[in-house]
């Protein structure tokens, strides 16, 4: 009994997975960058955790929010440029969703 490995298929799957992962990460990072440039930075409130994780205090959270508001006021982009950046960010997030959905469809349907 011998096991034969189709190395060409293995390399093809490896390359597709590597390119797909790089595309998702790249488009997500670019989408976040454009979202921040558009003045819509995602804000995550601090959560309560166990002893293992340090949580920022209310004072630190207020200071961070104040700094974010100050940075948003200093944004050199015009309203039109901010709108284009926001549309670009949503486009990048849509491309991420399409890449993930196509990967799932390839696994489910294309086996």
C-alpha distances in whole Angstrom, upper triangle without the diagonal:
4,7,10,13,16,19,22,21,21,24,26,25,26,29,30,30,32,35,35,36,38,40,41,42,44,46,46,48,50,51,52,54,56,56,58,60,61,63,61,59,57,58,56,59,58,56,57,54,53,55,52,53,56,58,61,64,66,68,65,64,68,68,64,66,69,67,65,68,70,67,67,70,70,67,69,67,69,69,67,65,64,63,61,59,59,57,55,54,53,51,49,48,48,45,43,43,42,39,38,38,37,34,34,34,31,29,30,31,29,25
4,6,10,13,15,18,18,18,21,23,22,23,26,27,27,29,32,32,33,35,37,38,39,41,43,43,45,47,48,49,51,53,54,56,57,59,60,58,56,54,56,54,57,56,55,55,52,52,53,50,51,54,56,59,62,64,66,63,62,65,65,62,63,66,65,62,65,67,64,64,68,67,65,66,64,66,66,64,62,61,60,58,56,56,55,52,51,51,49,46,46,45,43,41,41,40,37,36,36,34,31,32,32,29,27,29,30,27,24
4,6,10,12,15,15,14,17,19,19,20,23,24,24,25,28,29,29,32,33,34,35,37,39,40,41,43,44,46,47,49,50,52,54,55,56,54,53,51,52,51,53,53,51,52,49,49,50,47,48,51,53,55,59,61,63,60,59,62,62,59,60,63,61,59,62,63,60,60,64,63,61,62,60,63,62,61,58,57,57,54,52,52,51,48,47,47,45,42,42,41,39,37,37,36,33,32,33,31,28,28,29,26,24,26,26,24,21
4,7,9,12,12,12,15,16,17,18,20,22,22,24,26,27,28,30,32,33,34,36,37,38,40,42,43,44,46,48,49,51,52,53,55,53,52,50,52,50,53,53,52,53,50,50,51,48,49,52,53,55,59,61,63,60,58,62,62,58,59,62,60,58,61,62,59,59,63,62,59,60,59,61,60,59,56,55,55,52,51,51,49,46,46,45,43,41,40,40,37,35,36,34,31,31,31,29,26,27,27,24,23,25,25,22,19
4,6,9,9,8,11,13,13,14,17,18,18,20,22,23,24,26,28,29,30,32,34,35,36,38,39,41,42,44,45,47,48,50,51,50,48,46,48,47,50,50,49,50,47,48,49,45,46,49,50,52,56,58,60,56,55,58,58,55,56,59,57,54,57,59,56,56,59,58,56,57,55,57,57,55,52,52,51,49,47,47,46,43,42,42,40,37,37,36,34,32,32,31,28,27,28,26,23,24,25,21,20,23,23,20,18
4,6,6,6,9,10,11,12,14,16,17,18,20,21,23,25,26,27,29,30,32,33,35,36,38,39,41,42,43,45,47,48,50,48,47,45,48,47,50,50,49,50,48,49,50,46,46,49,50,52,56,58,59,56,55,58,58,54,55,58,56,53,56,58,54,54,58,57,54,55,53,55,55,53,50,50,49,47,45,45,43,41,40,40,37,35,35,34,31,30,31,29,26,26,27,24,21,23,23,19,19,21,21,18,16
4,5,5,6,8,10,10,12,14,15,16,18,20,21,22,24,26,27,28,30,31,33,34,36,37,39,40,42,43,45,46,48,46,45,44,46,45,48,48,47,49,47,47,48,45,45,48,49,51,54,56,58,54,53,56,56,52,53,56,54,51,54,55,52,52,56,55,52,52,51,53,53,51,48,48,48,45,43,43,42,39,38,38,36,34,34,33,30,29,30,28,25,25,27,24,21,23,24,20,19,23,23,19,18
4,5,5,6,9,10,11,12,14,15,16,18,20,21,22,24,26,27,28,30,32,32,34,36,37,38,40,42,43,44,47,45,44,43,45,45,48,48,48,49,47,48,50,46,46,48,49,51,55,56,58,54,53,56,55,52,52,55,53,50,53,54,51,51,54,53,50,51,49,51,51,49,46,46,45,43,41,41,40,37,37,37,34,32,32,31,28,27,28,26,23,24,25,22,20,22,22,18,19,22,21,18,17
4,5,5,6,8,10,10,12,14,15,16,18,20,21,22,24,25,27,28,30,31,32,34,36,37,38,41,42,43,45,43,42,41,43,43,46,46,45,47,45,46,48,44,44,46,47,49,53,54,56,53,51,54,54,50,51,54,52,49,52,53,50,49,53,52,49,50,48,50,49,47,45,45,44,41,40,40,38,35,35,34,32,30,30,29,26,25,26,24,21,21,22,19,17,19,19,15,15,18,18,14,13
4,5,5,6,9,10,11,12,14,15,16,18,20,21,23,24,26,27,29,30,31,33,35,36,37,39,40,42,44,42,41,39,42,41,44,44,43,45,42,43,45,41,41,44,45,46,50,52,53,50,49,52,51,48,49,52,49,47,50,51,48,48,51,51,48,49,47,49,49,47,44,44,43,41,39,39,38,35,34,34,32,29,29,29,26,24,25,24,20,20,22,19,16,18,19,16,15,19,19,16,15
4,6,5,6,8,10,10,12,14,15,16,18,20,21,22,24,26,27,28,30,32,33,34,36,37,38,40,42,41,39,38,41,40,43,43,43,45,43,44,45,41,41,43,44,46,50,51,53,49,48,51,50,47,47,50,48,45,48,50,46,46,50,49,46,46,45,47,47,45,42,42,42,39,37,37,36,33,32,33,30,28,28,28,25,23,25,23,20,20,22,19,17,19,20,17,17,20,21,18,17
4,5,5,6,9,10,11,12,14,15,16,18,20,21,22,24,26,27,28,30,31,32,34,36,37,38,41,39,38,37,40,39,42,43,42,45,43,44,45,42,41,44,44,46,49,51,52,49,47,50,50,46,47,50,47,45,47,49,45,45,48,47,44,45,43,45,45,43,40,40,39,37,35,35,34,31,30,30,28,26,26,25,22,21,22,20,17,18,19,16,14,17,17,14,14,18,18,15,15
4,5,5,6,9,10,10,12,14,15,16,18,20,21,22,24,25,27,28,30,31,33,35,36,37,39,37,36,35,37,36,40,40,39,41,40,41,42,39,38,41,42,43,47,48,50,47,45,48,48,44,45,47,45,43,46,47,44,43,47,46,43,44,42,44,44,42,40,39,38,36,34,34,33,30,29,29,27,24,24,24,21,19,20,19,15,15,17,14,12,14,15,11,11,15,16,13,12
4,6,5,6,9,10,11,12,14,16,17,18,20,21,23,24,26,27,28,30,31,33,35,36,38,36,35,33,36,35,38,38,38,40,38,39,40,37,36,39,40,41,45,46,48,44,43,46,46,42,43,46,43,41,44,45,42,42,45,45,42,43,41,43,43,42,39,38,38,35,33,34,32,30,29,29,27,24,24,24,21,19,21,20,16,16,18,16,13,16,17,14,14,18,19,16,16
4,5,5,6,8,10,10,12,14,15,16,18,20,21,22,24,26,27,28,30,32,33,34,36,35,34,33,35,35,38,39,39,41,39,41,42,38,37,39,40,41,45,46,48,44,43,46,45,41,42,45,42,40,43,44,41,40,44,43,40,40,39,41,41,39,36,36,36,33,31,31,30,27,27,27,25,22,23,23,19,18,20,18,15,16,18,16,13,17,18,15,15,19,20,17,17
4,5,5,6,8,10,10,12,14,15,16,18,20,21,22,24,26,27,28,30,31,32,35,33,32,31,34,33,37,37,37,40,38,40,41,38,37,39,39,41,44,45,47,43,42,44,44,40,41,44,42,39,41,43,40,39,42,42,39,39,37,39,39,37,35,34,34,31,29,29,28,25,24,24,22,20,20,20,16,15,17,15,11,12,14,12,10,13,14,11,12,16,16,14,15
4,6,5,6,8,10,11,12,14,15,16,18,20,21,23,24,26,27,29,30,31,33,31,30,29,31,31,34,34,34,36,35,36,37,34,33,36,36,37,41,42,44,41,39,42,42,38,38,41,39,37,39,41,38,37,41,40,38,39,37,39,39,37,34,34,33,31,29,29,28,25,24,24,22,19,19,19,16,14,16,15,11,11,14,12,9,12,14,12,12,15,17,15,15
4,5,5,6,9,10,11,12,14,16,16,18,20,21,22,24,26,27,28,30,32,30,29,28,30,30,33,34,34,36,34,36,37,34,32,34,35,36,40,41,43,39,38,41,40,36,37,40,38,35,38,39,36,36,39,38,36,37,35,37,37,36,33,32,32,30,28,28,27,24,23,24,22,19,19,20,16,15,17,16,12,13,16,15,12,15,17,15,15,19,20,18,19
4,6,5,6,9,10,10,12,14,15,16,18,20,21,22,24,26,27,28,30,29,28,27,30,30,33,34,35,37,36,38,39,36,34,36,36,37,41,42,43,40,38,40,40,36,37,39,37,34,37,38,35,34,38,37,34,35,33,35,35,33,30,30,30,27,25,26,24,21,21,21,19,16,17,17,14,13,15,14,10,12,15,13,11,15,17,15,16,19,20,18,19
4,5,5,6,9,10,11,12,14,15,16,18,20,21,22,24,26,27,29,27,26,25,28,28,31,32,32,35,34,36,37,34,33,35,35,36,39,40,41,38,36,39,39,35,35,38,36,33,36,37,34,33,37,36,33,34,32,34,34,32,30,29,28,26,24,24,23,20,19,19,17,14,14,14,11,10,12,11,7,8,11,10,8,12,13,12,13,16,18,16,18
4,5,5,6,8,10,11,12,14,15,17,18,20,21,23,24,26,27,26,24,23,25,25,28,29,29,32,30,32,34,31,29,31,31,32,36,37,38,35,33,36,36,32,33,35,33,31,33,35,32,31,35,35,32,33,31,34,33,32,29,28,28,26,24,23,23,20,18,19,18,14,14,15,12,10,12,13,9,9,13,12,10,13,15,14,15,18,20,19,20
4,6,5,6,8,10,11,12,14,15,16,18,20,21,22,24,26,25,23,22,25,25,29,30,30,33,32,34,35,32,30,31,32,32,36,37,38,35,33,35,35,31,32,34,32,29,32,33,30,30,33,32,30,31,29,31,31,30,27,26,27,24,22,22,22,19,17,18,17,13,14,15,12,11,14,14,11,12,15,15,13,16,18,17,18,21,23,22,23
4,6,5,6,8,10,10,12,14,15,16,18,20,21,22,24,23,22,21,25,25,29,30,31,34,33,35,37,33,31,33,33,33,36,37,38,35,33,35,35,31,31,34,32,29,31,33,29,29,32,31,28,29,27,29,29,27,25,24,24,21,19,20,19,16,15,15,13,10,11,12,9,8,11,11,8,10,13,12,12,15,17,16,18,21,22,21,22
4,6,5,6,9,10,10,12,14,15,16,18,20,21,23,21,20,19,22,22,26,27,27,30,30,32,34,31,29,30,30,30,34,34,36,33,30,33,33,29,29,32,30,27,29,31,28,27,31,30,27,29,27,29,28,27,25,23,23,21,19,18,18,15,13,14,12,9,9,10,8,5,8,9,7,8,11,12,11,13,16,16,17,19,21,20,22
4,6,5,6,8,10,11,12,14,15,17,18,20,21,20,18,17,20,20,24,25,25,28,28,30,31,28,26,27,27,28,31,32,33,30,28,30,30,26,27,29,27,25,27,29,26,25,29,28,26,27,26,28,28,27,24,23,23,21,18,18,18,16,13,15,14,10,10,13,11,8,11,13,11,11,15,15,14,16,19,19,20,22,24,24,25
4,5,5,6,8,10,11,12,14,16,16,18,20,19,18,18,21,22,25,27,28,31,30,33,34,31,29,30,29,29,33,33,34,31,29,31,30,27,27,29,27,24,27,28,25,24,28,27,24,25,23,26,26,24,21,21,21,19,16,17,17,13,12,14,13,9,10,13,10,9,13,14,12,13,16,17,16,19,21,21,22,25,26,25,27
4,5,5,6,9,10,10,12,14,15,16,18,17,16,16,20,21,25,26,28,31,31,33,35,32,30,31,30,30,33,33,34,31,29,31,30,26,26,29,27,24,26,27,24,23,26,26,23,24,22,24,23,22,19,18,18,16,13,14,13,10,9,10,9,5,7,9,7,6,10,11,10,12,14,15,15,18,20,20,22,24,25,25,27
4,5,5,6,9,10,10,12,14,15,17,15,14,13,16,17,21,23,24,27,27,30,31,29,26,27,26,26,29,30,31,28,25,27,27,23,23,26,24,21,23,25,22,21,25,25,22,23,22,24,23,22,20,18,18,17,14,13,14,11,9,10,10,6,6,9,9,6,10,12,11,12,15,16,16,18,20,21,22,24,26,26,27
4,5,5,6,9,10,11,12,14,16,14,13,13,16,17,21,22,24,27,27,30,31,28,25,26,25,25,28,28,29,26,24,26,25,22,22,24,22,19,22,23,20,19,23,22,20,21,20,22,22,22,19,17,18,17,13,14,15,12,9,12,12,9,9,13,12,10,13,16,14,15,18,19,19,21,24,24,25,27,29,29,30
4,5,5,6,8,10,10,12,14,14,13,14,17,19,23,25,26,30,30,33,34,32,29,29,28,27,30,30,31,28,26,27,27,23,23,25,22,19,22,23,19,18,22,21,18,19,17,20,20,19,16,15,15,13,10,11,12,9,7,10,10,7,9,12,11,11,14,15,15,16,19,20,20,23,25,25,26,29,30,30,32
4,5,5,6,9,10,10,13,11,11,11,15,17,21,23,25,28,29,32,34,31,28,28,27,27,29,29,30,27,24,26,26,22,21,24,22,18,20,22,19,17,21,21,17,19,17,19,18,17,15,13,13,12,9,9,9,7,4,7,8,5,6,9,10,9,12,14,14,15,18,19,20,22,23,25,26,28,29,29,31
4,5,5,6,9,10,11,9,8,8,12,14,17,20,22,25,26,29,30,28,25,25,24,23,25,25,26,23,21,22,22,18,18,20,18,15,17,19,16,15,19,19,16,18,16,19,18,18,16,13,14,14,10,10,12,10,7,9,11,9,9,12,13,12,14,17,17,17,20,22,22,23,26,27,28,29,31,32,33
4,5,5,6,9,10,10,9,11,14,16,20,22,24,28,28,31,32,30,27,26,25,24,27,26,27,24,22,23,22,18,18,20,18,15,17,18,14,14,17,16,13,15,14,17,17,17,14,12,14,13,9,10,12,10,8,11,12,10,11,15,15,14,17,19,19,20,23,24,24,26,28,29,31,32,34,34,36
4,5,5,6,9,9,9,11,15,18,21,24,26,30,31,34,35,33,30,29,28,27,29,28,28,26,23,24,24,20,19,21,19,16,17,18,15,13,16,16,13,14,12,14,14,13,10,9,10,9,5,6,9,7,5,9,10,9,11,13,14,14,17,19,19,20,23,24,25,27,28,30,31,33,34,34,36
4,5,5,7,6,6,8,12,15,18,21,23,27,28,32,33,31,28,27,25,24,26,25,26,23,21,22,21,18,17,19,17,13,15,17,14,12,15,16,13,15,13,14,14,14,12,9,10,10,7,6,9,8,5,8,11,10,10,13,15,15,16,19,20,20,22,24,25,26,28,30,31,32,34,35,37
4,5,5,5,5,8,11,14,17,19,22,26,27,30,32,30,26,26,24,22,24,23,23,21,18,19,18,15,14,16,14,10,12,13,10,9,12,13,10,13,12,14,14,15,12,10,12,12,9,9,12,11,9,12,14,13,13,17,18,18,20,22,23,23,25,27,28,29,31,33,34,35,37,37,40
4,5,7,8,11,14,17,20,23,26,30,31,34,35,34,30,29,27,25,27,26,26,23,21,21,20,17,16,17,15,12,13,14,10,9,12,11,8,9,8,11,11,12,9,7,10,10,7,8,11,11,9,13,15,14,15,18,19,19,21,23,24,25,27,29,30,31,33,34,36,37,39,39,41
4,6,8,11,14,18,20,23,26,30,32,35,36,35,31,30,28,26,28,27,27,24,22,22,21,18,17,18,16,13,13,14,12,9,11,12,9,10,8,10,9,10,8,4,7,8,5,5,9,10,9,11,13,14,14,17,18,19,21,23,24,25,27,28,30,31,33,34,36,37,38,39,41
4,6,9,11,15,18,21,24,27,29,33,34,33,29,28,26,23,25,23,23,21,19,18,18,15,13,14,13,9,9,11,9,6,9,10,8,11,9,11,10,12,11,7,10,12,9,8,12,13,11,13,16,16,16,19,21,21,23,25,26,27,29,31,32,33,35,36,38,39,40,41,43
4,6,9,12,15,18,21,25,27,30,32,31,27,26,24,22,23,22,22,20,17,18,18,15,13,15,14,10,11,13,11,9,12,14,11,14,13,14,13,14,13,9,11,13,10,8,12,13,10,12,15,15,14,17,19,19,20,23,24,24,26,28,29,30,32,34,35,36,37,38,41
4,6,10,13,15,18,22,24,27,29,27,24,23,20,19,20,19,20,18,15,15,16,12,11,13,12,8,10,13,11,9,13,14,12,15,15,17,16,17,16,12,14,15,12,11,14,14,11,13,16,15,14,18,20,19,20,23,24,24,26,28,29,29,32,33,34,35,37,38,40
4,7,10,13,15,19,21,24,26,25,21,21,18,17,19,18,19,17,14,15,16,13,11,14,14,11,12,15,14,12,16,18,16,19,18,20,19,20,19,15,16,18,15,13,16,16,12,13,17,15,14,17,19,17,18,22,22,22,24,27,27,27,30,32,32,33,35,36,38
4,6,10,12,16,18,22,23,23,19,18,15,14,15,14,16,14,10,12,13,10,9,12,12,10,11,15,14,13,16,18,17,21,21,22,21,23,22,18,19,21,18,16,19,19,16,17,20,19,17,20,23,21,21,25,26,25,27,29,30,30,32,34,34,35,38,39,40
4,6,9,12,14,18,20,19,16,15,12,12,14,13,15,13,10,12,14,11,11,14,15,12,15,18,17,17,20,22,21,25,24,26,25,27,25,22,23,24,21,19,22,22,18,19,22,21,18,22,24,21,22,25,26,24,26,29,29,29,32,34,33,34,37,38,39
4,6,10,13,16,18,18,15,14,10,10,11,10,13,11,8,11,13,11,10,14,15,14,15,18,18,18,21,23,23,27,27,29,27,29,28,24,26,27,24,22,25,26,22,22,26,24,22,25,27,25,25,29,29,27,29,33,32,32,35,37,36,37,40,41,42
4,7,9,13,14,15,11,10,7,7,8,9,12,10,8,11,13,11,12,15,16,15,18,20,20,21,24,25,25,29,29,32,31,33,31,28,29,30,27,25,28,28,25,25,28,27,24,27,29,27,27,31,31,29,31,34,33,33,36,38,37,38,41,42,43
4,6,10,12,13,10,10,7,9,10,11,15,13,11,15,17,15,16,19,20,19,21,24,24,24,27,29,29,33,33,35,33,35,34,30,31,33,30,28,30,30,27,27,30,28,25,28,30,27,27,31,31,29,31,34,33,32,35,37,36,36,40,41,42
4,7,10,11,9,9,7,10,11,12,15,15,13,17,19,18,18,22,23,22,24,27,27,28,30,32,32,36,36,38,37,39,38,34,35,37,33,31,34,34,30,30,33,32,29,32,33,30,30,34,34,31,33,36,35,34,37,39,38,38,42,43,43
4,7,7,6,8,7,11,13,15,18,17,16,19,21,20,21,24,25,24,27,29,29,30,33,34,34,38,38,40,39,41,39,36,37,38,35,33,35,35,31,32,34,32,29,32,34,30,30,34,33,31,33,36,34,33,37,38,36,37,41,42,42
4,6,6,8,9,13,15,17,20,19,19,22,24,23,24,27,28,27,30,32,32,33,36,37,37,41,41,44,43,45,43,39,41,42,38,36,39,38,34,35,37,35,32,35,36,33,33,37,36,33,35,38,36,35,39,40,38,39,42,44,43
4,6,7,9,13,14,18,20,19,19,23,23,23,25,28,28,28,31,33,32,34,37,38,38,41,42,45,44,46,44,41,42,43,40,38,41,40,36,37,39,37,35,38,38,35,35,39,38,35,38,41,38,38,41,42,40,41,45,46,46
4,7,10,13,16,19,21,19,20,23,24,22,25,28,27,27,30,32,32,33,36,37,37,40,41,43,43,45,42,39,41,41,38,37,39,38,34,35,37,35,32,35,36,32,33,37,35,33,35,38,36,35,39,40,38,39,43,43,43
4,6,10,13,16,18,16,16,20,20,19,21,24,24,24,27,28,28,29,32,33,33,36,37,40,39,41,39,36,37,38,34,33,36,35,31,32,34,32,30,33,34,30,31,34,33,31,34,36,34,34,38,39,37,38,42,43,42
4,7,9,13,14,12,13,17,17,16,19,21,21,21,24,26,26,27,30,31,31,35,36,38,38,40,38,35,37,38,34,33,36,35,31,32,35,33,30,34,35,32,33,36,35,33,36,38,37,36,40,41,40,41,44,45,45
4,6,9,12,10,10,14,14,14,16,18,19,19,21,23,23,25,27,29,29,33,34,36,36,38,36,32,34,35,32,31,34,33,29,31,33,31,29,32,34,31,31,35,34,32,35,38,36,36,40,41,40,41,44,45,45
4,7,8,6,7,10,11,10,12,15,15,16,18,20,20,22,24,25,26,30,31,34,33,36,34,30,32,34,31,29,32,32,29,30,33,31,29,32,34,31,32,36,35,34,36,39,38,38,41,43,42,43,46,47,47
4,5,5,6,9,10,11,12,14,15,17,18,20,21,23,25,26,27,31,32,35,34,37,35,32,34,36,32,31,34,34,31,32,35,34,32,35,37,34,35,39,38,37,39,42,41,41,44,46,45,46,49,50,51
4,5,5,6,9,10,10,12,14,15,16,18,20,21,23,25,26,30,31,33,32,35,34,30,32,34,31,30,33,34,30,31,35,33,31,35,36,34,35,39,39,37,39,42,42,41,45,46,46,46,49,51,51
4,5,5,6,9,10,11,12,14,15,17,18,20,21,23,25,28,30,32,32,35,33,30,32,34,31,30,34,34,31,32,36,34,33,36,38,36,37,40,40,39,41,44,44,44,47,48,48,49,52,53,54
4,5,5,6,9,10,11,12,14,15,16,18,20,21,23,26,28,30,30,33,31,28,31,32,29,28,32,32,28,30,33,32,30,34,35,33,34,38,38,36,39,42,41,41,44,46,45,46,49,50,51
4,5,5,6,9,10,11,12,14,15,16,19,20,21,25,26,28,28,31,29,26,28,30,27,25,29,29,26,27,30,29,27,31,32,30,31,35,35,34,36,39,38,39,42,43,43,44,47,48,49
4,5,5,6,9,10,11,12,14,15,17,19,20,24,25,27,27,30,29,25,27,30,27,26,29,30,27,28,31,30,29,32,34,32,33,37,37,36,38,41,41,41,44,46,46,47,49,50,52
4,5,5,6,9,10,11,12,14,15,17,19,22,24,26,26,29,28,25,27,29,26,26,29,30,27,29,32,30,29,33,34,33,34,38,38,37,39,42,42,42,45,47,46,48,50,51,52
4,5,5,6,9,10,10,12,14,15,17,20,22,24,24,27,25,22,25,26,23,23,26,26,23,25,28,27,26,29,31,29,30,34,34,33,36,38,38,38,41,43,43,44,47,48,49
4,5,5,6,9,10,10,12,14,16,19,20,22,22,25,24,20,22,25,22,21,24,25,22,24,27,26,25,28,30,28,30,33,33,33,35,38,38,38,41,43,43,44,46,47,49
4,5,5,6,9,10,11,13,15,18,20,22,22,25,24,21,23,26,23,22,26,26,24,26,29,28,27,31,33,31,33,36,36,36,38,41,41,41,44,46,46,47,49,50,52
4,5,5,6,9,10,11,13,16,18,20,21,24,22,19,22,24,21,21,25,25,23,25,28,27,26,30,31,30,32,35,35,35,37,40,40,40,43,45,45,46,48,49,51
4,5,5,6,9,10,11,15,16,18,18,21,19,16,19,21,18,17,21,21,19,21,24,23,23,26,28,26,28,31,32,31,34,36,36,37,40,41,42,43,45,46,48
4,5,5,6,9,10,14,15,17,17,20,19,16,18,21,18,18,21,22,20,22,25,25,24,27,29,28,30,33,34,34,36,38,39,39,42,43,44,45,47,48,50
4,5,5,6,9,12,14,16,17,20,19,17,20,22,19,19,23,24,22,24,27,26,26,30,31,31,32,35,36,36,38,40,41,42,44,46,46,48,50,50,52
4,5,5,6,10,12,15,16,18,16,14,18,19,16,17,21,21,19,22,24,23,24,27,28,28,30,32,33,33,36,38,38,39,42,43,44,45,47,48,49
4,5,5,9,10,12,12,15,14,11,14,16,14,14,18,18,17,19,22,22,22,25,26,26,28,31,31,32,34,36,37,38,40,41,42,44,45,46,48
4,6,9,10,12,12,16,15,13,16,18,16,17,20,21,20,22,25,25,25,28,30,30,31,34,35,35,37,39,40,41,43,45,46,47,49,50,52
4,6,9,11,13,16,14,13,16,18,16,17,21,21,20,23,25,25,26,29,30,30,32,34,35,36,38,40,40,42,44,45,46,48,49,50,52
4,6,8,10,13,11,9,13,14,12,14,17,17,17,20,22,21,22,25,26,27,29,31,32,33,35,36,37,39,41,42,43,45,46,47,49
4,7,10,12,10,10,13,14,13,15,18,18,18,21,22,22,24,26,27,28,30,32,33,34,36,38,39,40,42,43,45,46,47,48,50
4,7,8,6,6,10,10,10,12,14,14,15,18,19,20,21,24,25,26,28,29,30,32,34,35,36,38,39,41,42,44,45,45,48
4,5,5,6,9,10,11,12,14,15,16,19,20,21,23,24,26,27,29,30,32,33,35,36,38,39,40,42,44,45,46,46,49
4,5,5,6,9,10,10,12,14,15,17,18,20,21,23,24,26,27,29,30,32,33,34,36,38,39,40,42,43,44,45,48
4,5,5,6,9,10,11,12,14,15,16,18,20,21,23,25,26,27,29,31,31,33,35,36,37,39,41,42,42,43,46
4,5,5,6,9,10,10,12,14,15,16,18,20,21,23,24,25,27,29,30,31,33,35,36,37,39,40,41,41,44
4,5,5,6,9,10,10,12,14,15,17,18,20,21,23,24,26,27,29,30,32,33,34,36,38,39,40,40,43
4,5,5,6,9,10,11,12,14,15,16,18,20,21,22,24,26,27,28,30,32,33,34,36,37,38,39,41
4,5,5,6,9,10,10,12,14,15,16,18,20,21,22,24,25,26,29,30,31,32,35,36,36,37,40
4,5,5,6,9,10,10,12,14,15,17,18,20,21,23,24,25,27,29,30,31,33,35,35,36,38
4,5,5,6,9,10,11,12,14,15,17,18,20,21,23,24,26,27,28,30,32,33,34,35,37
4,5,5,6,9,10,10,12,14,15,16,18,20,21,22,24,26,26,28,30,31,32,32,35
4,5,5,6,9,10,10,12,14,15,16,19,20,21,23,24,25,27,29,30,31,31,34
4,5,5,6,9,10,11,13,14,15,17,18,20,21,23,24,26,28,29,30,30,33
4,5,5,6,9,10,11,12,14,15,16,18,20,21,22,24,26,27,28,28,31
4,5,5,6,9,10,10,12,14,15,16,18,20,21,22,24,25,26,26,29
4,5,5,6,9,10,11,13,14,15,17,19,20,21,23,24,25,25,28
4,5,5,6,9,10,11,12,14,15,17,18,20,21,23,24,25,27
4,5,5,6,9,10,10,12,14,15,16,18,20,21,21,22,25
4,5,5,6,9,10,10,12,14,15,16,18,20,20,21,23
4,5,5,6,9,10,11,12,14,15,17,18,20,20,22
4,5,5,6,8,10,11,12,14,15,16,18,19,21
4,5,5,6,8,10,10,12,14,15,16,16,19
4,6,5,6,9,10,10,12,14,15,15,17
4,5,5,6,9,10,11,12,14,15,16
4,5,5,6,9,10,10,12,13,15
4,5,5,6,9,10,10,10,13
4,5,5,6,9,10,10,12
4,5,5,6,8,9,11
4,5,5,5,7,9
4,6,6,5,7
4,6,6,6
4,6,6
4,6
4
